[in-house]
């Protein structure tokens, strides 16, 4: 949903009383273009990354990567494996 807001003399924009007291992250992606994300230090749409299950899976992946040397991928083999 889009809405038009006017930036006040103090440089502020009101988003609505329903957001009063909430934290937001504001990213300026280019001059005059901002992305506003609602959340508590962690944006709401990234909170899933901080669950116990994902944390455990990431720990396992990092441990595997630390003991497994990098090797070139055979894209033909990977393509065939993906078609099973």
C-alpha positions in Angstrom: 0.0 0.0 0.0 1.4 3.4 -0.9 0.6 6.7 0.8 1.8 10.2 0.4 3.4 11.8 3.4 4.9 15.2 3.9 8.2 15.5 5.7 7.8 18.1 8.5 10.1 21.1 9.2 11.9 18.9 11.8 12.6 16.2 9.2 10.1 13.7 10.6 7.4 11.6 8.9 4.4 10.2 10.9 3.7 6.5 10.0 0.6 6.2 12.1 -0.3 5.7 15.8 -0.4 2.0 15.4 3.4 2.1 15.1 4.0 4.3 18.1 6.9 3.1 20.3 8.0 0.4 17.8 11.5 0.2 16.3 12.2 0.5 12.6 15.3 0.0 10.5 15.6 2.7 7.7 17.8 1.8 4.8 18.6 4.5 2.3 19.1 2.5 -0.9 19.8 5.6 -3.0 19.4 9.3 -2.5 15.7 9.9 -1.7 14.7 6.2 -1.6 14.2 4.6 1.8 13.2 1.1 2.8 11.5 1.0 6.3 11.4 -2.3 8.2 9.4 -2.8 11.4 11.1 -4.9 14.1 12.9 -5.0 17.4 16.5 -4.6 16.3 16.0 -7.6 14.1 13.6 -6.8 11.2 10.4 -8.9 11.5 11.0 -10.4 8.0 14.4 -11.7 9.1 13.4 -13.0 12.6 13.2 -16.6 11.3 17.0 -16.6 10.9 17.3 -16.3 14.7 15.3 -19.4 15.7 17.0 -22.3 17.5 16.5 -24.7 14.6 18.1 -22.3 12.0 20.9 -21.5 14.4 21.7 -25.2 14.9 21.6 -25.8 11.1 23.9 -22.9 10.5 26.3 -24.2 13.2 26.3 -27.7 11.5 26.9 -26.1 8.1 29.8 -24.0 9.3 31.4 -27.0 11.1 31.1 -29.1 7.9 32.6 -26.2 5.8 35.5 -25.9 8.2 36.6 -29.6 7.7 35.5 -30.1 4.1 37.9 -28.7 1.5 36.5 -26.7 -1.4 36.2 -28.6 -4.7 35.0 -27.6 -8.2 31.4 -28.6 -8.9 30.4 -30.8 -11.8 27.3 -29.0 -13.0 26.2 -31.9 -15.2 26.2 -34.3 -12.1 24.3 -31.7 -10.1 21.8 -31.1 -12.8 21.1 -34.9 -13.1 20.8 -35.2 -9.3 18.3 -32.4 -9.2 16.0 -34.2 -11.7 15.4 -37.3 -9.5 
